[in-house]
Structure formats: C-alpha cells, structure tokens
Amino acid sequence: MDLLDPLLLARWQFGLTTLYHFIFVPLTLGMSVFVAIFQTMWHRTGDVKWLHLTRFFGKIFLINFAMGVVTGIVQEFQFGMNWSSYSRFVGDVFGAPLAFEGLMAFFFEATFIGLWIFGWDRLPRGIHLASIWITAAGTWMSAYFILAANAFMQNPVGYRMAEDGGRAEMVDFGALLVNPVALTQFPHTIFAAGMFSAGVMIAACAWLMRTEHRETVRPALRFGLWAMLVSFAGVALSGDQLGLVMVETQPMKMAAAEAMFDSACGVDASFSIFSIGTPDGTAEIWSLRVPYVLAFLSTHTFDGCVEGINDLNHLYTQELFPQFADQVDGNFAPILWVTYWSFRWMMGFGGLAAFIALVGLWITRKNAKRAVAPWMWTLAIWQAPLALLGILVGWIFTEMGRQPWIVFSLMLTQDGVSPSVPGWNVLVSLIAFTLLYAALAVVEFGLILRTVRKGPDRLPGPDDPDPGTVAVEDTPTTVY
C-alpha cells in the first residue's frame, strides 16, 4: 500500500473532516428546536424556570453552532482541492442544492439567530420567540438541501449525460429534491439529531441535579428523557423506510450489511447477528442468524427475497456496469467488515442510549420511593456520546456502503480524485486539519463544560424582579 497515494489520503481527509463536522450538525438540528420549545413554554406560562432553561441551553446551542460553521466551510473547498474530477463531472447537479443551502437556508439561520441573540431586551416577546423558531427551521432546511445533494450520490435522479459523456447535467431540480433517498434520509437524520441533543441535555441536567440548580433543571431532565425515547422511535421507523429504499436503489449495500453472499428467500433470508467470512470475502464460514428477519426488513414480507453479493456482482459485471468491471476486478462490493459492523454498531449505540433513557424515566418519576444513586447520575452523564457514536458509524455505513462508487452507477471513487494533486500535498493538509480540529474540539468541549458547570441562573426569590422584564447582566445579549 502506497502511503502517499492521493486517492487514499483524499478519502481519509474527507472522511475525517466530514465526521468531525458532523459532530456539531446533529446538536444544532436538535438543540435549536429544544431551545425554541423551552422559550415557547416561558412565553405561554410565564414560568421563569423555562426562561432560565432557554438561556442555559441556548448558550450550548450557540457555542456548537459557531463551531459547526467554522468546520463546515472546509467541506466545500475539498471538492475543488482533492476531488476536482468529481466536481467537474457532477458539479452542474451537485452544486444546485448546495447553492440553495448557502443562499437560502443558511441566510435564514444567520439572520434570525442574530435577532435572537441580540433581541432579548429589544424585540417584543412574540417576535423574539419567532426568531428562534425560524432559526430552527433554517437549520432543518439546510440539512435537507445537503441530504438532497448526498442522495444524488446514492441514487442519481433528475439528470442527463452531456453529449460528450463527460459530465452530468441537471434537467429536473424537483426530482432532485424529492429523491426517495433524501425523503427517507431526512427524518432519519432529524430524529437521530434529536437523540444526540437529548443525550447532551440529559448529561447536563444529571451533572446539575446534585447542585443547587436541581429544581430548575429537573423539568429539562424529564424532557430530555422523553425526547430521547420519542426520537429513538422516530429513528427506528424512518430507518425501516430507509432500508426499503436502500434495497431498491442500492441492493449491494444491504447485501454487504448482512454479509449475504448468496441470494436467499424466506427463512434463509435471515438477519446475521455475528458472521465470519473467508479471507477473500466471497463466502461465509459461520454465522449466527435469526430466520426471516432480513426478508422482513428488506421487503416487509416473511417470504421476500434478498439478492446476495455474488449474484449482484455477476449482474453488475455482465449486464449493468460492464464498462467498470475491469477497474474493480469484477467486485462491486464495499469493504464487508466496515459495512457489516457499522450497521450493527449504529443500532447498538442507539438502542443502548434509549434503554438508559427508559430506565432514567422510571427512577426519576415523581412518586419514586428511592433516591437516585450517585452512580446513576454518573451513568447519565457518560451516556451523552452514545447517540453521536451511533450517528457517526451510521454515516460511515452510508458512505462506505456506496463504495466503490462516488456516484452510484455513474462514477467510481477512484475516478473522482484530483489528477494533478500529489500525495504529499494531501498529507500535509490532512495533518494540518487533524491538528487544528483536535484543538477546536478541546475548545468546544471546554466551553460547553464551563457553561454546564456554571448552570442556569438561580430561580428568583419573592422580592426579586422578573428576569424576563428587565435586562440583567447575564442575558445572552452580553455573554454571546
């Protein structure tokens, strides 16, 4: 293996920077809505605890939002630096949703988040409340446009090939926006973001439940626990629909996720809990399987059929994509151990986070007879990254499962790399980004930890003024 291979290094760089950036995306998507809900509760009830929770979690949201913007800018530059052949081939299509994301969605985010930050004692309460809801809507809109661009890589629609065959040209922007992959990826992503945001909220509240802020954060703790379970249900349901679309558009990805070498139906189309394959990745040696489950997941019938890796390789090589067969040596399957285990870790991390939330609801119920043990609060704090880990390995599954394609059926990943960028150049930028992002991670974690340790403002006493009617020193106007 050539350690200075531009393709290998470019893939590592894009993978690392994308996963790092996506640490901040789900927290922005979920926390913006949670903060808006808290502010709505304050607006409707006048209960000052909801104001303090809005400001407290608003600080965490803003710290994360700023870091997400900084790390996201790098993503667009990489298309031109390391993936210029890909950009030339698909830029007419891929660039359209990204342009809408920047010109419309991010415009809403940047404008109305500014109004929310600086409008606490300057805007009427109703308008100020609307500004955070519009900010949340802008973040979701931004996510959809990006997912629509990614969905084209998974399932190309709304395009035609140029007469010279050198690039794809967009002919139907509407088809691009209603790509079945995008329509199913979006709710799956949003609910997953809700899980991670709920996990962060639970961890912050668990930290503060042992302090003088207990009375203030208890409603947020219960909210976070319920949000975790509701979001997990949404992830499961949307993931089921996404699986059906994946079988229809990318059957090789599903076959690789299940280490299904030969096509099977009914009882033989079983879900693999653990599997060992041959070194060349062409056959199974031993596996632990549950009958019928894969057939049901793939077709919603117990007698459905699932195509296997070997049969799909024959189909792709002989009929569908013979022009690419020599470049991949007749094997269109992704790296099996990556797709197989990332699929399972994704479900495992998410399920564990939901289970902890379910237990948390039981032990923190109003009529609980036993006090919560200190080790339980510690566990609640450390569950925070579980949903994030599930999200990250889920994206690894999504992108690595598409390989060897950079655009399914149209372009191989090896053909998308910049032809004139030497490996040492990519290596230098990879090292620089890794070190820079590591430093930013320390800053992000430090700022959020400092905010959590400080906690929300204390509840006012009977003689204190209403903090919602006066400008105080610690309003977001001054601290942001």
GIMO-V400909 format. One record per backbone hydrogen bond with DSSP energy under -0.5 kcal/mol. CO is the residue of the C=O (numbers start at 1). NH is the residue of the N-H. E is the energy in kcal/mol with one decimal. If there is no record, write none. Layout:
co=<CO & CO>
nh=<NH & NH>
e=<E & E>
//
This chain:
co=<1 & 2 & 5 & 6 & 7 & 8 & 9 & 10 & 11 & 12 & 13 & 14 & 15 & 16 & 17 & 18 & 20 & 20 & 21 & 21 & 22 & 23 & 24 & 25 & 26 & 27 & 28 & 29 & 30 & 31 & 32 & 33 & 34 & 35 & 36 & 37 & 38 & 39 & 40 & 41 & 42 & 47 & 47 & 48 & 49 & 50 & 51 & 52 & 53 & 54 & 55 & 56 & 57 & 58 & 59 & 60 & 61 & 62 & 63 & 64 & 65 & 66 & 67 & 68 & 69 & 72 & 72 & 73 & 74 & 75 & 76 & 76 & 77 & 77 & 78 & 78 & 82 & 83 & 84 & 85 & 86 & 87 & 89 & 90 & 90 & 91 & 93 & 93 & 94 & 95 & 96 & 97 & 98 & 99 & 100 & 100 & 101 & 104 & 105 & 106 & 107 & 108 & 109 & 110 & 111 & 112 & 113 & 114 & 115 & 119 & 119 & 124 & 125 & 126 & 127 & 128 & 129 & 129 & 130 & 131 & 132 & 133 & 134 & 135 & 136 & 137 & 138 & 139 & 140 & 141 & 142 & 143 & 144 & 145 & 146 & 147 & 148 & 149 & 150 & 150 & 151 & 153 & 158 & 158 & 160 & 162 & 167 & 169 & 172 & 173 & 174 & 176 & 179 & 180 & 181 & 182 & 183 & 184 & 185 & 186 & 187 & 188 & 189 & 190 & 191 & 192 & 193 & 194 & 195 & 196 & 197 & 198 & 199 & 200 & 201 & 202 & 203 & 204 & 205 & 207 & 208 & 211 & 213 & 214 & 217 & 218 & 219 & 220 & 221 & 222 & 223 & 224 & 225 & 226 & 227 & 228 & 229 & 230 & 231 & 232 & 233 & 234 & 235 & 236 & 237 & 238 & 239 & 240 & 241 & 242 & 243 & 244 & 245 & 246 & 250 & 250 & 251 & 252 & 253 & 254 & 255 & 256 & 259 & 260 & 261 & 261 & 264 & 265 & 266 & 266 & 267 & 268 & 269 & 271 & 271 & 274 & 276 & 276 & 278 & 283 & 286 & 287 & 288 & 288 & 289 & 290 & 290 & 292 & 293 & 294 & 295 & 295 & 296 & 301 & 304 & 306 & 308 & 309 & 310 & 311 & 312 & 313 & 314 & 315 & 315 & 316 & 321 & 321 & 322 & 322 & 324 & 325 & 325 & 326 & 328 & 330 & 334 & 335 & 336 & 337 & 338 & 339 & 340 & 341 & 342 & 343 & 344 & 345 & 346 & 347 & 348 & 349 & 350 & 351 & 352 & 353 & 354 & 355 & 356 & 357 & 358 & 359 & 360 & 362 & 365 & 373 & 373 & 374 & 375 & 376 & 377 & 378 & 379 & 381 & 383 & 383 & 384 & 385 & 386 & 387 & 388 & 389 & 390 & 391 & 392 & 393 & 394 & 395 & 396 & 397 & 399 & 399 & 400 & 402 & 404 & 407 & 407 & 411 & 411 & 412 & 413 & 413 & 416 & 418 & 420 & 422 & 422 & 423 & 424 & 425 & 426 & 427 & 428 & 429 & 430 & 431 & 432 & 433 & 434 & 435 & 436 & 437 & 438 & 439 & 440 & 441 & 442 & 443 & 444 & 445 & 446 & 447 & 448 & 449 & 450 & 451 & 461 & 465 & 466 & 466 & 470 & 472 & 475 & 475 & 476>
nh=<3 & 5 & 9 & 10 & 11 & 12 & 13 & 14 & 15 & 16 & 17 & 18 & 19 & 20 & 21 & 22 & 23 & 24 & 24 & 25 & 26 & 27 & 28 & 29 & 30 & 31 & 32 & 33 & 34 & 35 & 36 & 37 & 38 & 39 & 40 & 41 & 42 & 43 & 44 & 45 & 46 & 50 & 51 & 52 & 53 & 54 & 55 & 56 & 57 & 58 & 59 & 60 & 61 & 62 & 63 & 64 & 65 & 66 & 67 & 68 & 69 & 70 & 71 & 72 & 73 & 75 & 76 & 77 & 78 & 79 & 79 & 80 & 80 & 81 & 82 & 83 & 418 & 87 & 88 & 89 & 90 & 91 & 168 & 93 & 94 & 95 & 96 & 97 & 98 & 99 & 100 & 101 & 102 & 103 & 104 & 105 & 106 & 108 & 109 & 110 & 111 & 112 & 113 & 114 & 115 & 116 & 117 & 118 & 119 & 122 & 123 & 128 & 129 & 130 & 131 & 132 & 132 & 133 & 134 & 135 & 136 & 137 & 138 & 139 & 140 & 141 & 142 & 143 & 144 & 145 & 146 & 147 & 148 & 149 & 150 & 151 & 152 & 153 & 153 & 154 & 155 & 408 & 171 & 172 & 169 & 165 & 162 & 160 & 176 & 177 & 178 & 179 & 183 & 184 & 185 & 186 & 187 & 188 & 189 & 190 & 191 & 192 & 193 & 194 & 195 & 196 & 197 & 198 & 199 & 200 & 201 & 202 & 203 & 204 & 205 & 206 & 207 & 208 & 209 & 210 & 211 & 214 & 217 & 218 & 221 & 222 & 223 & 224 & 225 & 226 & 227 & 228 & 229 & 230 & 231 & 232 & 233 & 234 & 235 & 236 & 237 & 238 & 239 & 240 & 241 & 242 & 243 & 244 & 245 & 246 & 247 & 248 & 249 & 250 & 253 & 254 & 255 & 256 & 257 & 258 & 260 & 259 & 261 & 309 & 310 & 311 & 306 & 268 & 269 & 292 & 292 & 270 & 295 & 273 & 290 & 288 & 285 & 286 & 281 & 278 & 276 & 289 & 273 & 274 & 291 & 271 & 293 & 296 & 297 & 298 & 299 & 301 & 300 & 304 & 266 & 264 & 312 & 313 & 314 & 315 & 316 & 317 & 318 & 319 & 320 & 321 & 324 & 325 & 325 & 326 & 328 & 328 & 330 & 329 & 331 & 332 & 336 & 339 & 340 & 341 & 342 & 343 & 344 & 345 & 346 & 347 & 348 & 349 & 350 & 351 & 352 & 353 & 354 & 355 & 356 & 357 & 358 & 359 & 360 & 361 & 362 & 363 & 364 & 365 & 368 & 376 & 377 & 378 & 379 & 380 & 381 & 382 & 383 & 384 & 386 & 387 & 388 & 389 & 390 & 391 & 392 & 393 & 394 & 395 & 396 & 397 & 398 & 399 & 400 & 401 & 402 & 403 & 403 & 405 & 413 & 410 & 411 & 406 & 407 & 415 & 416 & 417 & 86 & 421 & 422 & 425 & 426 & 427 & 428 & 429 & 430 & 431 & 432 & 433 & 434 & 435 & 436 & 437 & 438 & 439 & 440 & 441 & 442 & 443 & 444 & 445 & 446 & 447 & 448 & 449 & 450 & 451 & 452 & 453 & 454 & 455 & 464 & 467 & 469 & 470 & 472 & 475 & 478 & 479 & 480>
e=<-0.7 & -1.6 & -2.5 & -2.6 & -2.2 & -2.2 & -2.7 & -2.5 & -2.5 & -2.7 & -2.5 & -2.2 & -2.4 & -2.3 & -2.4 & -2.2 & -1.3 & -0.5 & -1.4 & -1.1 & -0.9 & -0.5 & -1.8 & -2.5 & -2.4 & -2.3 & -1.6 & -0.6 & -2.0 & -2.8 & -1.8 & -2.4 & -2.4 & -2.5 & -2.1 & -2.3 & -2.1 & -2.6 & -2.3 & -2.5 & -2.4 & -1.2 & -0.7 & -2.1 & -2.2 & -2.1 & -2.3 & -2.4 & -2.5 & -1.5 & -1.5 & -1.2 & -2.3 & -2.4 & -2.4 & -2.1 & -2.7 & -2.4 & -1.7 & -2.3 & -2.0 & -1.8 & -2.2 & -1.9 & -1.3 & -0.9 & -0.7 & -1.0 & -1.5 & -0.8 & -0.7 & -0.8 & -0.5 & -2.1 & -2.1 & -1.2 & -2.6 & -2.3 & -2.4 & -1.9 & -2.6 & -1.7 & -3.5 & -1.1 & -3.1 & -2.0 & -0.8 & -0.7 & -1.0 & -2.2 & -2.1 & -2.1 & -2.0 & -3.0 & -2.2 & -1.6 & -3.0 & -2.0 & -2.2 & -3.1 & -2.3 & -2.3 & -2.1 & -1.0 & -1.6 & -2.0 & -2.3 & -2.3 & -1.0 & -0.9 & -2.3 & -2.8 & -2.5 & -2.1 & -1.7 & -1.0 & -0.5 & -1.5 & -2.5 & -1.8 & -2.2 & -2.4 & -2.4 & -2.0 & -2.0 & -2.5 & -2.5 & -2.1 & -2.2 & -2.1 & -1.9 & -2.5 & -2.4 & -1.8 & -2.3 & -2.7 & -1.3 & -0.9 & -0.7 & -1.1 & -3.2 & -2.9 & -2.2 & -1.6 & -3.3 & -1.9 & -2.7 & -2.2 & -1.4 & -1.8 & -1.8 & -0.8 & -2.4 & -1.5 & -2.6 & -2.3 & -0.6 & -1.2 & -2.7 & -2.6 & -2.6 & -1.8 & -2.4 & -2.0 & -1.8 & -2.1 & -2.6 & -2.4 & -2.3 & -2.3 & -2.3 & -2.8 & -2.3 & -2.5 & -2.5 & -2.7 & -2.0 & -1.6 & -1.6 & -0.6 & -1.9 & -1.3 & -2.3 & -1.5 & -2.5 & -2.3 & -2.2 & -2.7 & -2.1 & -2.3 & -2.9 & -2.1 & -1.7 & -2.7 & -2.4 & -2.2 & -2.1 & -2.1 & -2.6 & -2.5 & -2.4 & -2.7 & -2.5 & -1.7 & -1.6 & -2.5 & -2.1 & -1.5 & -1.9 & -2.3 & -2.2 & -1.5 & -2.6 & -3.0 & -1.1 & -1.2 & -2.3 & -2.4 & -2.2 & -1.3 & -2.7 & -0.8 & -1.0 & -2.7 & -2.4 & -0.6 & -3.2 & -1.8 & -1.1 & -0.6 & -0.5 & -2.0 & -2.0 & -0.6 & -2.4 & -2.9 & -3.0 & -1.7 & -1.9 & -2.5 & -3.2 & -0.6 & -3.2 & -1.2 & -0.5 & -2.4 & -0.9 & -2.3 & -2.7 & -2.2 & -2.0 & -0.8 & -2.4 & -0.8 & -1.8 & -2.2 & -2.3 & -2.7 & -1.8 & -2.2 & -3.1 & -2.5 & -2.5 & -2.3 & -2.0 & -2.7 & -1.5 & -0.6 & -0.6 & -0.5 & -1.1 & -0.5 & -2.8 & -0.8 & -1.7 & -0.6 & -0.7 & -2.0 & -3.1 & -1.8 & -2.2 & -1.7 & -1.1 & -3.0 & -2.2 & -1.3 & -2.7 & -2.9 & -1.7 & -2.6 & -2.2 & -2.1 & -2.1 & -2.1 & -2.3 & -1.8 & -2.3 & -2.3 & -2.4 & -2.2 & -1.4 & -2.4 & -1.5 & -1.0 & -1.5 & -1.2 & -1.2 & -1.8 & -2.2 & -2.2 & -1.8 & -2.2 & -1.0 & -1.2 & -1.8 & -0.5 & -0.5 & -2.8 & -2.0 & -2.2 & -2.7 & -2.4 & -1.5 & -2.0 & -2.0 & -2.2 & -2.3 & -2.6 & -2.8 & -1.9 & -0.6 & -0.5 & -0.8 & -1.8 & -2.8 & -2.3 & -2.4 & -2.5 & -2.0 & -1.3 & -1.5 & -0.5 & -2.1 & -0.7 & -0.7 & -0.5 & -1.5 & -2.5 & -2.2 & -1.9 & -2.4 & -2.5 & -2.4 & -2.8 & -2.3 & -2.3 & -2.5 & -3.0 & -1.9 & -2.0 & -2.4 & -2.2 & -1.7 & -2.0 & -3.0 & -2.7 & -2.4 & -2.5 & -2.3 & -2.7 & -2.3 & -2.0 & -2.6 & -2.6 & -1.8 & -1.9 & -1.2 & -0.5 & -2.0 & -0.6 & -0.6 & -1.4 & -1.6 & -1.7 & -1.8>
//
